[in-house]
Amino acid sequence: MKQKYTLIDAFTKTPFAGAQIAVFTHADNLTEQQKQILAKELNLTESVFITRSLDERCDAQLEIFTPHGGSDFAGHAVVAAGYALGDAGIVKSSDARILVNGSEINITLSVKNQKVQINVPVTEKYDEYVPSNSELAKIIGIDEKDIGYNSYKPMLAGSSEYYLIVPVKNNQTLRKAKFNENKWQLSFVASLAKQVLLFTGDHPFQDVNFAARIIGKLIADNEDPPIGAAAASLGLYISYGKNDYHRSILVQRGDESSRVSILEVNVDKLGSKVMGLQLGGHAVKVGEGYFDLAG
């Protein structure tokens, strides 16, 4: 049995940039074990497997796998899959409803413009009680004086899971930060947050509002992994404490030495309540291939 996959670069207009995702558009005959084997063989950040939805309200369902196992919602993976759904003609309209690991998500496709927008399910979570700047500096390997940007302060925020969001002085600080797992495990915040999202508005990049980077467990010091899920949490963080807030921000991940991604985050609030949270970006197809599976 031949199993086709498509390589999609997400959150970029430029081939061989952004987050590289493998999308299997016709995965109905694959077992869970085979999906995991294929994700491990490709060894990409995520691989996405698309199957027909048993729910007639949804156009398709997605499962996301890393080389190590199943994954929760990942913005870059859903953007890549959304583009592949439109490109393969599985979704023929500009609006689609998909199941991602069992949760319904609405997406808007613009295949001609190579863009996908995700309506992120919102379960707002905030907590201002975080470690002191002195403790945070030891966890993320920077000087205490380099924590903070404008009036932004460290905080826990998330749309479903917490991220420890830490503003830093400038792009140099963002790049030199190194996660100290021992200090992390000794802190109470390790039981609350998934990872650490660093961001700054002081950077050399054009046409973006913030540069951001994730650090944490299982991330090597020289890695700069995709930030799809975390970017939505950053949008909520930026809007925290603001009423009747309507803003779109562009967030850049990576630099000249890595695969640059550009993510668009939209937050709409009526009074203090978040009415809409969207994560969007461009995608481009860069290749196709086949696996030969026994049976």
N, C-alpha and C positions, 0 to 999 in steps of 0.2 A: 504493500500500500504506500503510495506516495502522498506526502503531506506538504502542502505548499505554505510558505510563510513570506511575509513582506517586511522589509526593513524600513522603518519610518523614523526620521529625525524630527522630534517634537520640540516645540517652543523655539522655532527658528525658520527663517526663509531660505537659509543657506545650507546646501547639502554638506554633510560631514561636520555639522555643528549641532548644538542642542543635545537633547537626550535621545540616544539610540534605542529604539524599541522594536522588538520582533512581534508581528501580529499574525496570528493564524486565523484567517477569516472563515474557514470551514472546518471547525474542530469537533463536530458532533460525534464522530466515530472514535475519538481519542478517550482513553481512560485517564483517570487522575494520575496514575503512575506514569503513563506515557507523557502527559503534560509536564510533569516534574522532570522527567528524563530530558525532554527537549529543552526546557528552560535551563537545565544544568549544562547541557551540551553547548548551547549558544553562549552561556555565561555573560549575558547582558544584565543591566540593572533590573529590567523586567521583561517578561514575555507575556503577551495577552492572547487568550484563546476565546474565540467568538463562536457561540453556538446559537441555535434557534431558541427563542424564548417560548416556554410553555404558557406564559402569561400573554394573552392576546393583546393586552394594552401596550406591550413592549415590542420593539422591533428586533431586539437581539439581547443576549446576555453575555457578559464578559467574566472571565476569571483571570486574575493576575497572579503570575508566579515569578518569584526570584529564583536564582540558582539554588537557594537553600530551602525554599518552601513557598506556600501561598502568601499573598500580600494583601493588605487592606487597600483602601482607595489610594490611588496614586495619580495625581493630575496629569503628569507627562504620559503615563500609560493610557489613560482615557482619551486624551487629545489625539494620540497616535491611532488608537483604535477607532475613534470617531472619524478621522480622516480616511482610514482604510475602509470603513463601512460605506462611506460615500463614494470613494474611488472604485470600489468593487461593485457598486450598484445595489448593495444590499439595502441601503437606505436611500430612497429616491427623492425625498423631500428635504427641505432645509431644517426641519425640526424632527427630532427623534427622541424616543424614550427608551432607555436601555437599563438592564439590570446589571449592576456591578457587585459581584459577590452577594447577590440577593437583595441589594438596595436599589430602588428605582431612582434614576438620575435623568434629567432632561438635558439634552445637548442641542446646540444649533450648529449646523454645518454650512460651510461655504467652500465647497471643493474648488470652485474656480479661483477663489482667493486664497486657497490653502489655509483656511482658518477654522478653528473649532472653539466653541465657547461652552463651558460646562456650568450648569446651575448646581452649585454645591449645596447639599443638604446642610442646614445650619442647626447646630445645637451649641449655642454660645457658652463658652466657659472662660472665665477670667479669674485670676487670683493675683493680687498685688503682694502677697506674702511670699517673698523669695529670699534666698541667701543674701547676706550683705555683699557689697561690692568687693570687699576684701576677700571673702570666700569665693565669689564668682571669678575673680581674677586668677585665683589658684586653679579653679576648675578649667578655665579656658586658656590659661597660659599667657596672659597679657598683664600689663601694668594696670593697677587699679585706677590710675588717673585717665586711662584710655577707655573706660566704660562710660557710656552716655553719649547722646548726640542731640543737640538742641534741648528740648524739654522732655525728650523721650527717656523713659527709665526701664530697667529690667522688669519683666512681668511674665506670668504664665497666661497663655491664651490659646484657644483652639476652637475649631468648628465641631470636632468630635473628640479628638485627643489633644491633650496639652502639649504645647512646645514651650520650652523656656526661651523667651525672646529677649535678646540682649542687644541694645544699641551700642555701637562703638564709634570711637572718635573719627576714624577715617578708613580709607580702603587699605592702607598699609597694615593697620591693626587687624582688619578683617582677614587679610591673607596670612598673617603670621600666627594667628591663634592656633593653639594645639590643645586638644582635649586630654585632660588628665583623668583617666578612669578611676584611679584610686581615690582622688579627691571627690569625684562625682558620687561614688558608692558610699562615701562617708557622710554625704549631705542628704538631708531629708527630701530634697527636690528630686532625687533619683527615683523615688517611689511615685512621683506625680507626673513628670514630664517624659515624653518619648525621646526627644533629642534637644539639642541647643540650636536655635536659629539666630545667627548674628546678622546685623544689618547696619548700614550707614547711608547717609545721604551725601556724604562727602566722598566723591569718587571721580575718576577721570572719564567715565562713560557718557556718551551723548544720548540725549532723548530718553533717559530713564530717570525715575525718581529715587530709587534706592538700589544699592548692590547688596546681595545677601549670600549667605553661605551656611550650610549645615555642618555641624560637627557632633560627634557622639560615639557611642559604643559601636564596634564593628566597622568604623570608618577610619581608614588610615590617615595619617597626618597630611599626606600629599594628595588626598582625594578631595574632590569637590562635587559631591553627588547631586542628582536632581532634587529640586525643592518643591515639586508640584503640590503636594499636600500641605507643606508648611507655608507656602505662599498665601493660601487662603486664610490661614491663621494670622499671618502678618497683616492682611487686610482688615481683619477684625480688630487686631491690636491697634492699628493706626486710627481706627474709628472709635476706639474706646473712650467713653465719657463725652462723646459729641452727639448732639441731637439733630434730627432732620439733616442727616449727613448723606451726601451723594458725591462719590469720588471714584475716579479710575486712576490706578497707579501702575506704572511699569517697573518691574523688578528684574534686575539682571543677575544671573548666576554665571560664574566663571570669569576668566580673563583671557589674555592673549595666549596663555600657555595651555588652555583647556577649551572644552567645547562650550562656547557661550550660548546661553539660553535667555530669551526675553519672555517674561510672563506678564500678562495683563490681569489685574485683579480689580473687580468692581464691587463696591459696597453701597447698598441703598438702605437708609434708615428712615423710618417714620417715627418722629420723637426719638426715644431711646431704643426702639425695637428694630432689629435688623430684618428688613423685608426681603432682601435679596443679596446673594453672595455669588458672584460669577468669577470663574477662572478661565482665561482664554489664551490662545496663542496660535501661531502658525505651525504647519507641519509640511514636510516634504518627503516623498518616496525616493529612496536611494538604491533600492535593490530588491531582488526576489530570489528565492531558492526553494529547494525541495529536500525533504528527508525521506529516506527509504525505511519504512517500518515493516517488520515481519508480520505476516498475517493478512 
